[in-house]
Amino acid sequence: LVIAMLIRQALEFGGRVVVLAHRKELLQQNAEEIRGLIPGVDVGVYSAGLKSREIHNAVVVAGIQSVYRKFADLGRRHLVLVDEAHLISDLEETMYRQFLQGIAKANDGLRIVGLTATPFRTGTGPICGPDRIFQRIVFEAQTGELIEQGFLCPITNKAADAEVNTDKVGLRGGEFVESELQAAFDDVDKVMIAVQEIIDKTKDRHSVLIFSTGVHHAEQIQKILADATCERVGVVTGETLDIERATMLADFKAQRLRWLVNCDVLTTGFNAKCVDAIAILRATMSPGLFCQMVGRGLRLHDSKTNCLLLDFGGN
């Protein structure tokens, strides 16, 4: 909605806009939302993953991996909106930096606006500063206030009895060492106990999203959960085929699929409003990542009054 309203204001002044995102699900989602909120808007999509290379539209929704060297092809642009802006690194050679610096040089007076629920990066802190792409936060909405005002869904928390101890898991670069974290969580007995607890505590829930530590862990959760419930359980990882992934996400959003396990795929931007329970079977030192996972349950939906959070990682 915020992206669409910024675009509408820019178009009223004759502006031409680029909306950047890092995943094709986000691109599709943003393009559909913009078309729905601004009837008649001229929206194109530039993404190799979506097999679309539209660049002449007044609004181009683009995947950064596809467009980072193509800024000159987009012609005159007045506004760039970056979804999930916390992903932009301070390093000069990244795709985001190459694109934003290139398009700014080619367009005098260009405005770059980032949107994020987590305006900080682990290890480097706030993403705003005098010598950074974003100088300041121009508007801020606190999650607690938005819940109180009825714009977001309340979170209810239950302590997980089967919490995994991470005291012996090492740290590297401010985050848990991935291989050690997976070893701590990916134990069949621990998974069986955690899955049974999830089943017991989500009896009244319709759409349960589960976060795992790795691909094998995700598949193990899926198998144990399916065997215990005799229900279909979806799993999405970086190895899932595109068509299978699209079908599974569509079924979950339409509430034809109750259980969805994922590994590092649905942490940012996944917009399934029906999510009424989140089980986090992993640990992280990143407040941003944790906020992003919890945020998947904050959308409002007619089928829920709150979202249950089960944290097995002591986060």
Beta strands, then each sheet from edge to edge (+ up, - down):
strand 1: 17-21
strand 2: 43-47
strand 3: 52-53
strand 4: 59-63
strand 5: 79-83
strand 6: 111-115
strand 7: 120-121
strand 8: 125-126
strand 9: 155-159
strand 10: 171-172
strand 11: 175-176
strand 12: 208-211
strand 13: 233-236
strand 14: 259-262
strand 15: 277-280
strand 16: 307-311
sheet 1: 3+ 2- 4- 1- 5- 6-
sheet 2: 7+ 8-
sheet 3: 9+ 16+ 15+ 12+ 14+ 13+
sheet 4: 10+ 11-
end
